[in-house]
Amino acid sequence: MRTQQQIIDDLNYASDRRNCKPAPTKVTVTLEGDEDTVEVQLPTKWEVCDLCNGKGTHVNPSIDCGGLTSEDFDQDPDFAEMYMDGVYDQTCNRCEGRTTIAVPDFELMSEVEREAYKAHEAQEDELAEEEAWERQYGGC
């Protein structure tokens, strides 16, 4: 049986925003017409990755997802030095080291595309909320 601390550690890791899928290089939505359904690639622009701030790397979440204190560094100066030197860094999970991600360019979208994108994002948010709830209550 897992201890309460193990459960907390698992939830911290699962909730860490660095544990994410790679950002798509193309943004698509499904448009439904009267008789058919079409997948459309939306116009995008490149922005600095909001996860790594354009560095292309970040600390491996398994190292510090539960938070670190000065005590952690005081007790192990070698760990502190390696942490600060980037030894525990990994390629960014979001931009995969590119430093930038494709984001929708709303200025170039039609109204239909904007509405389809908003609906798609609402579905994605709902799914993510459901998955988080399942993790919290032991479903996944």
Order of alpha helices (4+ residues) and beta strands (2+ residues): alpha-beta-beta-beta-beta-alpha-alpha-alpha-beta-beta-alpha
